[in-house]
Amino acid sequence: MDIKINPVKILIFFVVSILLMAVIHFVTFYMTFYRDHAYYSIYKVFNMSLEDSFPSLFVIIEWFICLMLLILITMVSVRNNLPYFFWCVLGLLFLYFILDDFLSIHEKLVKPSREYFGATGFLYLGWMIPYSIGVVVIGLLFIKFLYGLPARIRNLFIISGFIFIAGSLGFELLESYYYYGYRTGLFVKKIQFQLSVIAGESFEMLGLAFFMYALLKYIKLSCKQGVRFLIR
């Protein structure tokens, strides 16, 4: 089966789309809260922090594409008697995160985590505490797997992981600080809060885009049998 695809063009498409969404989010936010509230409907559609917005759908699509690529790599690895366990685990992790986006699992952990850890300030949202522990544990378990990859692919995996974690956990600390400091809806009107939301969600999407690119490059290098990608 021949599939014509250009990973660089795909990466550029996703990066440009993410930057455009970030700009639209900020412009519509500013127009809504500092100029004319009539822009609120557009702001809601492109709000990067809402679950039912266009950026939310966009990131689900990114998760889904990465999951499909991981499944493809796993299947080809099994067929060619290559190691496949960690690819399968990665696929299951991505499936979990897709369900997390749909079911807002991490948001359900906010209150119990906050109460258990006594979280305040930058950790007020609470959920990032168990998730951070999970990231460290998974990272340690995957060290051997990472160093078994071709150097270029390994570097892309690490870079995409750092970008994603910076967005999903790093900037969440700032958002948590605003939740704790205001505890009312007033914080959403703060430019600093909106910038932290935009940066966090953009980094998360960029991390997934670079991971997608890394998977496509890996397929080109290591999965030539079973599926052939024609890459220009």
Secondary structure, DSSP 8 states (H G I E B T S, - for coil): -EEE--HHHHHHHHHHHHHHHHHHHHHHHHHHHHT-GGGHHHHHHT-TT-TTSHHHHHHHHHHHHHHHHHHHHHHHHHHTT---HHHHHHHHHHHHHHHHHHHTHHHHTHHHHHHHHT--GGGTT-THHHHHHHHHHHHHHTHHHHHTS-HHHHHHHHHHHHHHHIIIIIHHHHHHHHHHHH-SGGGGG-HHHHHHHHHHHHHHHHHHHHHHHHHHHHHHHH-TTTSEEE--
